[in-house]
Amino acid sequence: MPALGCLFQDDLNEMYINPDIKTFYWYSWFFTNLLIYLMYGGSMPLMYPLGIMFFILNFYVEKLLFCRFYRKTFEFDESLPYHSVKLMKWAIFIHMLMNCFMFTDKRLMVPENYTTEMHYRPLLEPPDRFFARRYDDLHSLSVIYVFLGVTILYIFYSTCIRPCCNLCKKCGERKRALNF
């Protein structure tokens, strides 16, 4: 029996080769931090510089580990990064939704005629009257209108404009293929 306890050359090679990268771990860690920084950044502005520091440090640590520590992987292709970029729009949507709730909270941005009794909903008050009180001033209405406007513009872009652009691009490719 050899001194290292390996009978075959493959076992010995596996002992000296660096480990595979766990891409699911890196991507889940990245998205967790992205959602936390974006979700609470509107109410705590210090989260933005902390997020920038985290992502810059994370970039260099991952780059160092990819180049020096992990072995080359052949299962990792461009489909996971493309899919993750598509998921980032949900992070921006959640960011806008949380900012909508934070900026319309009258305890944070106090109007002149505000009292604490205005904020707390009485036990038997229906939700429509509570939300009517929450969005009764110009500041609160402007926040909700910006949120709704951006959401409607994105839905219009993804359902009307992007399919038309893709269709035009495919028609142009067909014309070039016929002329070739």
N, C-alpha and C positions, 0 to 999 in steps of 0.2 A: 504494500500500500504506500503510495507517495506521501510525502510529508504534509502537503496541503489538504489531503483527503479527497482529491479529485482523481477519478479513474480515467476520465475521457478528456480529450483536448477541448471539446465544447464546454464542459463544466469549468475548466480552467479559464477559458476565454471569457465566459460569462462572469467569472469572479473579478476580472480586471477591467471589464467594460463598464462605462458609466450607465446609470439607470435611464430608462425611457422617461420622456417628459409626460406629465399628466396634464394634458391640455384642458380637460374638464375642470380641474382645480383652478388653473390660472384664469380661465374665462369666468367661472362662477365668482371668484374673488374680485375680478375686475368689475363685473356687473353689480355685485353687492355694494361695492364702494361707490360706483357711479350713481346708483340709485339713492344711496344715503346722502351723498354730497349734493345731488340735485334736489332731492326731496326737501331737505332742511336748509338749503342755502338761502332761500328767500327770507326765512325768519331769523336765521343766524348768519349774517354775511361773512363771518370768519370762516365758514365752511368752504367758501370758494378758494381762498389762498391755501387752506389745508389740503383741499382736493388737488390743487395744482402741484403742491409739493409732493403729495403722495404719488400722483401719476408720473411726474418726472423721475422721482426716485425709483418707482416701480419699473419704468422703462429701462433705466440703466442696470438695475439688478437683473431683470429678465434677459436683457441683452448679454450681460456677462455670463449668466447661467446657460443660455442657449449656445454661446460660443465656446465656453470652457468646461462646462460640467456635463450637460445632457448629451446623450448620443444622438446621432441623426436618426430621425424617424421617417418612415415611408408611408405611414397611414395618414399623416396630417397633410391636408391639401387646402385649397383656397375656399372651400365651401363653408367651413366653420366661421372664418372671419367675415365672409359676405353675409351669412345668416345673422351674425352678431351685430353687424352694422344696421341691418333691418330692424333689430330689436331696440336699437338706441332711440328710435323715434318714440317708443313707449316710455322711455326714461324722460324724454323732454315733455311728453304729455303729462306724466305724473308730476314733474317739476311745475308745470303751469297750473295743474289742478291744486297742488298744495299751496302754491303762491296765491291762488285765488282765494282759498280759505284763510290763509294767513293775513293777506292784505285787506280783506273785508271784515276781519274781526275788529270790532269797535273798541275793544280793550287795548289793542295795539296802536291804532291810529284814531285818537279820540277827537270827535267833532266838538264844537263849542257847546252845544246844547245837550250833551250826553250825560246820563246818570247811570249808575250801576243797575238800577231796576230795569232799564231798557234792554240790557243784554240778556239777562237770565230769563228763559222761557218759563212762564207759569205752567203748572202741571197740566192744566186742561186746555192750554192754548194749542190750536191746530198748527201743524207744521207750515202751512201756507202763510199764516200771519207772522210766524217767526221769521221765515225767509223774506217776507215783505218788509219787516223791520230791519233785517240785516242789510238789505239792498235798497234802502230808502234815500241815501244821499248820492251825490254825483261821483264821489270817489269810489264807492263800492260798485256802482253801476258801470263806471268806466273799466274797472278791473274785470268784471264779468263779461262785458262786451268785447274786450280785447281777447279774453280766453275763448269765447264763442267764435269770434271772428277768425282767429288763427286756426281753430279746429275746423271750421267750415271751409276755409281756404285750403287747408291740407286735404280734406276729403274731396273737394272739387279737383284739386291737382291730381290726386291719386286715382280718381275715377274717370276724369275727363281728359285732362291734358297729357298725362303720362301715357295712357294707351294710344292716344292720337300720335304722339311723338314716336312711340315704338312702331306703330303701323307705318308711318312715313319713312322711318329708317329701314324697315323691312322692304317696303316698295322700292326704295332707292337701291338697296342691295340686289333686288331682283332685276332692276333695270341694268345695273352694272354687270350682273351675271349674263344677261341676254346680250348685251353689247360686246361682251368679251368673247 
